[in-house]
Amino acid sequence: MSELPVVDCEGCGVCCLHMGYPAFNLTLDQLADVETIDVASLSPVAQADLARWVAMPSRLRDGILQQMADYVAPIGATLDGPCTWLDLETKQCRHHQHRPQVCRDFAVGSTGCLQWRAAYVDVL
């Protein structure tokens, strides 16, 4: 019997279990001082993230800036751990409307989705 196709994220969240914090397509320096960014020099993805960043409540921006400033890369091949925006009980994003482009582009049921689900099959 074949498995049914994956059609939604409900009860999953495994794609967020290795992110650490929301991965906006801009550097810490750029996010901390958006007025100095040459928007025309950014990729369309970075421009989209910049627009979301500016529209985001300041408390969320401040939290991400602090997480990025305090970040220490894991030792060895260890992944970063869950995204700080992932609610581990509901397995959903706490700030879904503000998520970065990389999260928006990660297609449910895609090869990447299925690979992460296979890697974390014990937590589903």
DSSP file with accessible surface (Angstrom, degrees, kcal/mol):
  #  RESIDUE AA STRUCTURE BP1 BP2  ACC     N-H-->O    O-->H-N    N-H-->O    O-->H-N    TCO  KAPPA ALPHA  PHI   PSI    X-CA   Y-CA   Z-CA
    1    1 A M              0   0  240      0, 0.0     2,-0.2     0, 0.0     0, 0.0   0.000 360.0 360.0 360.0 133.4    0.0    0.0    0.0
    2    2 A S        -     0   0  109      1,-0.1     2,-0.1     0, 0.0     0, 0.0  -0.528 360.0-106.1 -87.3 154.7    1.4    3.4   -0.9
    3    3 A E        -     0   0  180     -2,-0.2    -1,-0.1     1,-0.1     3,-0.1  -0.457  35.9-107.5 -76.0 150.0    1.4    6.4    1.4
    4    4 A L        -     0   0  156     -2,-0.1    -1,-0.1     1,-0.1     3,-0.0  -0.441  43.9 -96.1 -71.2 150.5   -1.0    9.3    0.9
    5    5 A P        -     0   0  105      0, 0.0     2,-0.5     0, 0.0    -1,-0.1  -0.340  37.3-109.4 -66.9 150.1    0.6   12.5   -0.4
    6    6 A V        +     0   0   36      1,-0.1     3,-0.1   103,-0.1   108,-0.1  -0.707  44.7 165.5 -79.8 122.2    1.5   15.2    2.1
    7    7 A V        +     0   0  117     -2,-0.5     2,-0.3     1,-0.2    -1,-0.1   0.514  56.4  18.2-119.2 -10.8   -1.0   18.1    1.7
    8    8 A D        -     0   0   82      2,-0.1    -1,-0.2     1,-0.0   101,-0.1  -0.959  63.6-121.6-153.4 173.6   -0.5   20.2    4.8
    9    9 A C    >   +     0   0   70     -2,-0.3     3,-2.2     3,-0.1     4,-0.3   0.431  59.2 136.5 -96.6  -3.9    1.8   21.0    7.7
   10   10 A E  T 3  S+     0   0  148      1,-0.3    -2,-0.1     2,-0.1    81,-0.1  -0.212  80.2   2.7 -55.4 127.8   -0.6   20.2   10.5
   11   11 A G  T 3  S+     0   0   41     79,-0.6    -1,-0.3     1,-0.1    80,-0.1   0.634 119.4  83.4  74.0  15.5    1.1   18.2   13.2
   12   12 A C    <   +     0   0    8     -3,-2.2    -2,-0.1    79,-0.3    -1,-0.1   0.603  32.8 155.0-112.7 -98.2    4.5   18.3   11.5
   13   13 A G    >   +     0   0    8     -4,-0.3     3,-1.7     1,-0.1     4,-0.3   0.519  32.3 131.2  79.9   5.6    6.8   21.3   11.9
   14   14 A V  G >   +     0   0    3      1,-0.3     3,-1.5     2,-0.2     4,-0.2   0.814  63.0  65.2 -65.7 -25.9    9.9   19.2   11.1
   15   15 A C  G 3  S+     0   0   41      1,-0.3     3,-0.4     2,-0.1    -1,-0.3   0.751 104.4  48.3 -66.0 -18.1   11.2   21.7    8.5
   16   16 A C  G X  S+     0   0   28     -3,-1.7    67,-2.7     1,-0.2     3,-0.8   0.421  86.0  89.2 -99.0  -1.0   11.6   24.1   11.4
   17   17 A L  T <  S+     0   0   31     -3,-1.5    64,-0.2    -4,-0.3    -1,-0.2   0.499  94.7  37.3 -78.8  -1.8   13.4   21.7   13.8
   18   18 A H  T 3  S+     0   0   36     -3,-0.4    62,-1.0    -4,-0.2    -1,-0.2   0.285  91.6  88.8-129.7  10.5   16.9   22.7   12.5
   19   19 A M    <   -     0   0   43     -3,-0.8     2,-2.1     1,-0.2    -2,-0.1   0.769  62.1-159.5 -86.4 -31.4   16.6   26.4   11.9
   20   20 A G  S    S+     0   0   14     61,-2.2    64,-1.1    -4,-0.4    -1,-0.2  -0.386  73.5   0.1  81.6 -64.6   17.6   28.0   15.2
   21   21 A Y  S    S-     0   0   49     -2,-2.1    62,-0.1    62,-0.3    59,-0.0  -0.960 103.6 -64.4-148.4 163.0   15.9   31.3   14.4
   22   22 A P        -     0   0    3      0, 0.0     2,-1.3     0, 0.0    -6,-0.0  -0.286  50.4-135.6 -55.8 129.1   13.9   32.7   11.4
   23   23 A A        -     0   0   36     77,-0.1    79,-0.5     2,-0.1     2,-0.2  -0.650  26.0-178.1 -95.5  82.9   16.3   32.8    8.5
   24   24 A F        -     0   0   18     -2,-1.3     2,-1.2     2,-0.1    22,-0.1  -0.527  36.6-117.3 -75.6 148.9   15.8   36.2    6.8
   25   25 A N  S    S+     0   0   75     20,-0.2     2,-0.3    -2,-0.2    18,-0.2  -0.179  87.1  83.0 -84.6  43.9   17.9   36.7    3.6
   26   26 A L  S    S-     0   0   12     -2,-1.2    -2,-0.1    23,-0.1     2,-0.1  -0.972  79.8-107.8-142.4 154.9   19.8   39.6    5.1
   27   27 A T     >  -     0   0   75     -2,-0.3     4,-2.8     1,-0.1     5,-0.2  -0.333  32.9-107.5 -79.0 166.5   22.8   40.0    7.4
   28   28 A L  H  > S+     0   0   57      1,-0.2     4,-2.3     2,-0.2     5,-0.2   0.922 121.6  52.0 -57.7 -44.8   22.6   41.1   11.0
   29   29 A D  H  > S+     0   0  131      1,-0.2     4,-1.1     2,-0.2    -1,-0.2   0.903 110.8  47.4 -60.9 -42.1   24.1   44.4   10.1
   30   30 A Q  H >4 S+     0   0   57      1,-0.2     3,-0.5     2,-0.2    -2,-0.2   0.937 113.2  47.4 -65.1 -45.5   21.5   45.0    7.3
   31   31 A L  H >< S+     0   0    4     -4,-2.8     3,-0.5     1,-0.2    -2,-0.2   0.843 110.6  52.9 -66.2 -31.3   18.6   44.0    9.6
   32   32 A A  H 3< S+     0   0   65     -4,-2.3    -1,-0.2     1,-0.2    -2,-0.2   0.734 123.3  26.5 -75.7 -21.4   19.9   46.3   12.4
   33   33 A D  T X<  +     0   0   71     -4,-1.1     3,-1.7    -3,-0.5     4,-0.3  -0.499  67.1 163.6-141.6  67.4   20.2   49.3   10.1
   34   34 A V  G X   +     0   0   31     -3,-0.5     3,-1.4     1,-0.3    -1,-0.1   0.752  68.2  71.4 -64.2 -23.8   17.7   49.0    7.3
   35   35 A E  G 3  S+     0   0  159      1,-0.3    -1,-0.3     3,-0.0    -5,-0.1   0.754  96.3  52.6 -64.8 -22.9   17.9   52.6    6.3
   36   36 A T  G <  S+     0   0   97     -3,-1.7     2,-0.3    -6,-0.2    -1,-0.3   0.491  83.0 114.2 -92.1  -1.6   21.4   52.1    4.9
   37   37 A I    <   -     0   0   22     -3,-1.4     2,-1.3    -4,-0.3     3,-0.1  -0.506  65.8-137.0 -74.6 132.2   20.4   49.2    2.6
   38   38 A D    >   -     0   0  103     -2,-0.3     3,-1.6     1,-0.2     4,-0.4  -0.752  22.0-168.2 -83.6  92.4   20.7   49.8   -1.1
   39   39 A V  G >  S+     0   0   68     -2,-1.3     3,-1.7     1,-0.3    -1,-0.2   0.862  80.2  61.1 -56.0 -38.7   17.4   48.0   -1.9
   40   40 A A  G 3  S+     0   0   89      1,-0.3    -1,-0.3    -3,-0.1    -2,-0.1   0.785 100.0  56.6 -62.3 -24.1   18.1   47.9   -5.6
   41   41 A S  G <  S+     0   0   81     -3,-1.6    -1,-0.3     2,-0.0    -2,-0.2   0.591  90.8  94.8 -84.3  -8.2   21.2   45.8   -5.0
   42   42 A L  S <  S-     0   0   19     -3,-1.7   -16,-0.0    -4,-0.4    -3,-0.0  -0.516  81.1-110.9 -83.2 151.8   19.2   43.1   -3.1
   43   43 A S     >  -     0   0   63     -2,-0.2     4,-2.7   -18,-0.2     5,-0.2  -0.312  35.9-105.1 -68.2 161.4   17.9   40.0   -4.7
   44   44 A P  H  > S+     0   0  105      0, 0.0     4,-2.3     0, 0.0     5,-0.2   0.883 123.2  53.0 -57.9 -36.2   14.1   39.8   -5.1
   45   45 A V  H  > S+     0   0   54      2,-0.2     4,-2.3     1,-0.2    56,-0.2   0.933 110.5  45.9 -64.8 -45.9   14.0   37.3   -2.2
   46   46 A A  H  > S+     0   0    4      2,-0.2     4,-2.6     1,-0.2    -1,-0.2   0.890 110.9  53.6 -65.4 -37.1   16.0   39.6    0.1
   47   47 A Q  H  X S+     0   0   75     -4,-2.7     4,-2.3     2,-0.2    -1,-0.2   0.916 108.8  49.3 -62.5 -41.4   13.8   42.5   -1.0
   48   48 A A  H  X S+     0   0   29     -4,-2.3     4,-2.0    -5,-0.2    -2,-0.2   0.920 112.4  47.7 -63.9 -42.4   10.7   40.5    0.0
   49   49 A D  H  X S+     0   0    0     -4,-2.3     4,-2.7     2,-0.2    -2,-0.2   0.890 109.4  53.7 -66.1 -37.5   12.2   39.7    3.4
   50   50 A L  H  X S+     0   0   15     -4,-2.6     4,-2.6     2,-0.2     5,-0.2   0.933 107.8  50.3 -61.9 -43.7   13.2   43.3    3.9
   51   51 A A  H  X S+     0   0   65     -4,-2.3     4,-1.7     1,-0.2    -1,-0.2   0.917 113.3  45.8 -61.8 -41.6    9.6   44.4    3.3
   52   52 A R  H  X S+     0   0   53     -4,-2.0     4,-1.1     2,-0.2    -1,-0.2   0.891 111.2  53.5 -66.3 -40.7    8.4   41.8    5.8
   53   53 A W  H >< S+     0   0    5     -4,-2.7     3,-0.6     1,-0.2    -2,-0.2   0.936 109.2  47.1 -59.6 -47.8   11.1   42.8    8.3
   54   54 A V  H 3< S+     0   0   85     -4,-2.6    -1,-0.2     1,-0.2    -2,-0.2   0.872 114.0  48.1 -64.6 -36.0   10.1   46.5    8.2
   55   55 A A  H 3< S+     0   0   79     -4,-1.7    -1,-0.2    -5,-0.2    -2,-0.2   0.658  92.0 102.3 -79.7 -14.7    6.4   45.6    8.6
   56   56 A M  S << S-     0   0    2     -4,-1.1     5,-0.1    -3,-0.6    -3,-0.0  -0.370  87.4 -94.7 -71.7 144.9    7.0   43.3   11.5
   57   57 A P    >>  -     0   0   50      0, 0.0     4,-1.8     0, 0.0     3,-0.9  -0.299  34.3-121.1 -56.8 141.9    6.3   44.4   15.1
   58   58 A S  H 3> S+     0   0   66      1,-0.3     4,-3.2     2,-0.2     5,-0.3   0.829 109.6  62.4 -59.7 -32.1    9.5   45.8   16.7
   59   59 A R  H 3> S+     0   0  166      1,-0.2     4,-1.7     2,-0.2    -1,-0.3   0.886 106.3  45.8 -63.4 -34.4    9.4   43.3   19.5
   60   60 A L  H <> S+     0   0   11     -3,-0.9     4,-2.2     2,-0.2    -1,-0.2   0.917 113.3  49.0 -72.1 -43.6    9.8   40.5   17.0
   61   61 A R  H  X S+     0   0   64     -4,-1.8     4,-2.7     1,-0.2     5,-0.2   0.939 111.2  49.9 -59.4 -46.4   12.6   42.3   15.2
   62   62 A D  H  X S+     0   0   97     -4,-3.2     4,-2.2     1,-0.2    -1,-0.2   0.897 109.5  52.0 -61.0 -39.7   14.4   43.0   18.4
   63   63 A G  H  X S+     0   0   29     -4,-1.7     4,-2.3    -5,-0.3    -1,-0.2   0.919 111.5  45.3 -63.3 -44.4   14.2   39.4   19.4
   64   64 A I  H  X S+     0   0    1     -4,-2.2     4,-3.0     2,-0.2     5,-0.2   0.920 110.7  53.6 -67.3 -42.1   15.6   38.1   16.2
   65   65 A L  H  X S+     0   0   35     -4,-2.7     4,-2.5     1,-0.2    -1,-0.2   0.923 110.7  47.5 -58.8 -40.9   18.4   40.7   16.2
   66   66 A Q  H  X S+     0   0  108     -4,-2.2     4,-2.3    -5,-0.2    -1,-0.2   0.926 111.7  50.0 -66.5 -42.3   19.4   39.5   19.7
   67   67 A Q  H  X S+     0   0   58     -4,-2.3     4,-0.7     1,-0.2    -2,-0.2   0.917 112.7  47.0 -61.9 -42.0   19.3   35.8   18.7
   68   68 A M  H >< S+     0   0   32     -4,-3.0     3,-0.7     1,-0.2    -1,-0.2   0.912 112.5  49.2 -66.5 -40.8   21.5   36.6   15.7
   69   69 A A  H 3< S+     0   0   60     -4,-2.5    -2,-0.2    -5,-0.2    -1,-0.2   0.870 116.3  42.7 -65.9 -35.5   23.9   38.6   17.8
   70   70 A D  H 3< S+     0   0  104     -4,-2.3    -1,-0.2    -5,-0.2    -2,-0.2   0.484  86.8 131.4 -88.0  -4.2   24.1   35.8   20.4
   71   71 A Y    <<  -     0   0   89     -4,-0.7     2,-0.4    -3,-0.7    -3,-0.1  -0.218  32.8-175.6 -60.4 134.5   24.3   33.0   17.9
   72   72 A V        -     0   0  123      3,-0.0     3,-0.1     0, 0.0    -2,-0.0  -0.997  29.2-119.7-127.7 123.6   27.0   30.4   18.4
   73   73 A A        -     0   0   60     -2,-0.4     6,-0.1     1,-0.1     5,-0.0  -0.328  34.7-104.0 -62.9 140.9   27.3   27.7   15.7
   74   74 A P        -     0   0   45      0, 0.0     2,-0.3     0, 0.0    -1,-0.1  -0.330  37.7-108.7 -62.7 149.2   26.8   24.1   16.9
   75   75 A I  S >  S-     0   0  157      4,-0.1     3,-0.9    -3,-0.1     2,-0.1  -0.598  79.8 -11.5 -80.9 138.8   29.9   22.1   17.2
   76   76 A G  T 3  S-     0   0   73     -2,-0.3     0, 0.0     1,-0.2     0, 0.0  -0.407 123.8 -30.4  73.9-145.6   30.4   19.3   14.6
   77   77 A A  T 3  S+     0   0  104     -2,-0.1    -1,-0.2     2,-0.0    -2,-0.1   0.249  94.1 134.7 -94.6  13.8   27.6   18.3   12.3
   78   78 A T    <   -     0   0   96     -3,-0.9     2,-0.1     1,-0.1    -2,-0.0  -0.366  53.6-125.5 -66.7 141.2   24.9   19.2   14.8
   79   79 A L        -     0   0   84      1,-0.1   -60,-0.1    -2,-0.1    -4,-0.1  -0.360  26.1-105.8 -80.2 166.2   21.9   21.2   13.5
   80   80 A D        -     0   0   65    -62,-1.0   -61,-0.1     1,-0.2   -62,-0.1   0.658  53.9-124.6 -69.1 -18.8   20.9   24.4   15.1
   81   81 A G        -     0   0   22    -64,-0.2   -61,-2.2   -63,-0.0    -1,-0.2  -0.358  54.6 -17.2  94.4 179.2   17.8   23.1   16.8
   82   82 A P  S    S-     0   0   59      0, 0.0   -65,-0.3     0, 0.0     2,-0.1  -0.193  72.6-103.6 -61.9 145.5   14.2   24.3   16.6
   83   83 A C    >   -     0   0   14    -67,-2.7     3,-1.8     1,-0.1   -62,-0.3  -0.419  28.8-125.1 -60.4 139.6   13.4   27.7   15.2
   84   84 A T  T 3  S+     0   0   56    -64,-1.1    -1,-0.1     1,-0.3   -63,-0.1   0.686 110.6  57.8 -65.8 -16.0   12.5   30.0   18.1
   85   85 A W  T 3  S+     0   0   15    -69,-0.1     9,-3.4     2,-0.1     2,-0.5   0.554  83.0 103.1 -89.2  -6.9    9.2   30.8   16.4
   86   86 A L  E <   -A   93   0A   8     -3,-1.8     2,-0.8     7,-0.2     7,-0.2  -0.640  67.7-142.1 -80.4 123.4    8.2   27.1   16.3
   87   87 A D  E  >> -A   92   0A  44      5,-2.7     4,-2.4    -2,-0.5     5,-0.7  -0.771  10.6-156.5 -81.4 112.6    5.6   26.2   18.9
   88   88 A L  T  45S+     0   0  107     -2,-0.8    -1,-0.2     1,-0.2    -2,-0.0   0.727  87.6  51.0 -69.6 -20.1    6.7   22.7   19.9
   89   89 A E  T  45S+     0   0  182      1,-0.1    -1,-0.2     3,-0.1    -2,-0.0   0.939 123.5  26.0 -79.3 -50.9    3.3   21.8   21.2
   90   90 A T  T  45S-     0   0   70      2,-0.2   -79,-0.6   -77,-0.0    -2,-0.2   0.664  96.1-136.7 -85.3 -17.6    1.2   22.7   18.2
   91   91 A K  T  <5 +     0   0   61     -4,-2.4   -79,-0.3     1,-0.3     2,-0.3   0.832  65.2 117.7  60.0  36.8    4.2   22.3   15.8
   92   92 A Q  E   <S-A   87   0A 104     -5,-0.7    -5,-2.7   -81,-0.1     2,-0.3  -0.918  74.8 -92.9-129.2 158.4    3.2   25.5   14.0
   93   93 A C  E >   -A   86   0A  37     -2,-0.3     3,-0.9    -7,-0.2    -7,-0.2  -0.514  23.1-149.8 -72.6 129.5    4.9   28.9   13.6
   94   94 A R  T 3  S+     0   0  127     -9,-3.4    -1,-0.1    -2,-0.3     3,-0.1   0.729  99.4  31.4 -69.1 -24.0    4.0   31.4   16.3
   95   95 A H  T >  S+     0   0   31    -10,-0.2     3,-2.2     1,-0.1     4,-0.4  -0.322  73.3 153.9-131.1  49.5    4.4   34.3   13.8
   96   96 A H  G X  S+     0   0  101     -3,-0.9     3,-1.3     1,-0.3    -1,-0.1   0.826  70.6  58.0 -51.3 -40.4    3.4   32.6   10.5
   97   97 A Q  G 3  S+     0   0  120      1,-0.3    -1,-0.3    -3,-0.1    -2,-0.0   0.733 111.1  43.4 -67.6 -18.4    2.3   35.9    8.9
   98   98 A H  G <  S+     0   0   31     -3,-2.2    -1,-0.3     2,-0.0    -2,-0.2   0.356  83.2 134.1-106.3   5.3    5.9   37.3    9.4
   99   99 A R    <   -     0   0   51     -3,-1.3    -3,-0.0    -4,-0.4   -47,-0.0  -0.166  58.9-105.4 -61.0 149.1    7.9   34.2    8.3
  100  100 A P    >>  -     0   0    1      0, 0.0     4,-1.7     0, 0.0     3,-0.7  -0.176  31.4-100.4 -71.9 169.6   10.8   34.8    6.0
  101  101 A Q  H 3> S+     0   0   30      1,-0.3     4,-2.7   -56,-0.2     5,-0.2   0.846 118.6  62.5 -60.2 -37.8   10.8   33.9    2.3
  102  102 A V  H 3> S+     0   0   63    -79,-0.5     4,-0.8     1,-0.2    -1,-0.3   0.896 107.0  45.5 -58.3 -37.3   12.7   30.7    2.8
  103  103 A C  H <4 S+     0   0   44     -3,-0.7     3,-0.4     1,-0.2    -1,-0.2   0.890 112.3  50.7 -71.7 -38.7    9.8   29.4    4.9
  104  104 A R  H  < S+     0   0   76     -4,-1.7    -2,-0.2     1,-0.2    -1,-0.2   0.849 111.1  49.3 -66.0 -34.3    7.3   30.6    2.4
  105  105 A D  H  < S+     0   0   98     -4,-2.7     2,-1.0    -5,-0.2    -1,-0.2   0.642  82.6 101.5 -81.4 -14.9    9.1   28.9   -0.5
  106  106 A F  S  < S-     0   0   69     -4,-0.8     2,-0.3    -3,-0.4   -91,-0.0  -0.596  71.9-143.6 -76.3 103.4    9.4   25.5    1.3
  107  107 A A    >   -     0   0   53     -2,-1.0     3,-1.9     1,-0.1     6,-0.4  -0.513  10.2-118.2 -79.9 130.7    6.6   23.6   -0.4
  108  108 A V  T 3  S+     0   0   63     -2,-0.3    -1,-0.1     1,-0.3     3,-0.1  -0.425 102.3  15.4 -60.4 130.0    4.5   21.1    1.5
  109  109 A G  T 3  S+     0   0   28      1,-0.2    -1,-0.3    -2,-0.1  -103,-0.1   0.432  95.8 135.6  83.0  -0.2    5.0   17.7    0.0
  110  110 A S  S <> S-     0   0   38     -3,-1.9     4,-2.8     1,-0.1     5,-0.2  -0.177  74.7 -98.0 -71.3 171.5    8.1   18.7   -1.9
  111  111 A T  H  > S+     0   0  102      1,-0.2     4,-2.5     2,-0.2     5,-0.2   0.933 127.0  49.8 -56.6 -45.5   11.2   16.5   -2.0
  112  112 A G  H  > S+     0   0   20      1,-0.2     4,-2.5     2,-0.2     5,-0.2   0.916 110.1  50.7 -60.4 -43.6   12.8   18.6    0.8
  113  113 A C  H  > S+     0   0   11     -6,-0.4     4,-2.5     1,-0.2    -2,-0.2   0.943 111.9  46.6 -58.2 -49.2    9.6   18.3    2.9
  114  114 A L  H  X S+     0   0   84     -4,-2.8     4,-2.2     1,-0.2    -1,-0.2   0.872 110.7  53.1 -65.5 -34.9    9.6   14.5    2.5
  115  115 A Q  H  X S+     0   0  127     -4,-2.5     4,-2.2    -5,-0.2    -1,-0.2   0.924 110.9  46.0 -66.1 -43.8   13.3   14.2    3.3
  116  116 A W  H  X S+     0   0   62     -4,-2.5     4,-1.9     2,-0.2    -2,-0.2   0.911 111.6  52.4 -65.4 -39.8   12.9   16.2    6.5
  117  117 A R  H  < S+     0   0   46     -4,-2.5    -2,-0.2    -5,-0.2    -1,-0.2   0.911 110.4  48.3 -62.2 -39.2    9.8   14.1    7.4
  118  118 A A  H >< S+     0   0   71     -4,-2.2     3,-1.1     1,-0.2    -1,-0.2   0.906 110.6  51.2 -66.9 -38.4   11.8   11.0    6.9
  119  119 A A  H 3< S+     0   0   68     -4,-2.2     3,-0.2     1,-0.3    -1,-0.2   0.822 120.3  34.9 -67.3 -30.8   14.7   12.3    9.0
  120  120 A Y  T >X S+     0   0   46     -4,-1.9     3,-2.4     1,-0.2     4,-0.7   0.018  74.7 130.0-112.9  27.9   12.3   13.1   11.8
  121  121 A V  G X4  +     0   0  102     -3,-1.1     3,-0.8     1,-0.3    -1,-0.2   0.819  68.4  63.1 -55.1 -29.8    9.9   10.3   11.5
  122  122 A D  G 34 S+     0   0  135      1,-0.2    -1,-0.3    -3,-0.2    -2,-0.1   0.681 103.7  47.0 -72.1 -15.3   10.3    9.5   15.2
  123  123 A V  G <4        0   0   58     -3,-2.4    -1,-0.2    -6,-0.2    -2,-0.2   0.508 360.0 360.0-103.0  -6.0    8.8   12.9   16.2
  124  124 A L    <<        0   0   87     -3,-0.8  -112,-0.1    -4,-0.7  -113,-0.1  -0.474 360.0 360.0 -81.8 360.0    5.8   12.9   13.9
